[in-house]
Amino acid sequence: MSQNIVFFPKNTTLVAGTYYSEQFDVSEFKTVTTEVIYGGGLGTTPAISGQLQQSDDLTVWSNVGNAMAPASVANTPAQDSASNPGRYVRLQMTVTTGNATVTFWAKAVAREN
């Protein structure tokens, strides 16, 4: 059994800053494989990074797995897999350049094994 998760839909555009997706209950699953796809950007050296976060109570969040920073080339993905995450997961996205705008999308697949 698996569940597809859309953290940020295709062609989401954000300006510099840190953003969080909605949270998803993954208590039935053992692994979450996350993919962040860079779509394009404007400004000086536009770049993004994504970090999967976990929580058991929706209040205290901690990083799980490795940060993902896709290359600044259109349709370039970065991927990471986390085992045994907390009950809930969300994705933290950071646009890392002060005057940049970045278009991207992020998704995951939660699996039982």
Secondary structure, 3 states (H helix, E strand, C coil): CEEEEEEEEEEEEEECEEEECCCEECCCCCEEEEEEEEEEEECCCCCEEEEEEEECCCCCCEECCCCECCCCCCCEEEEEEEECCCCEEEEEEEECCCCCEEEEEEEEEEECC
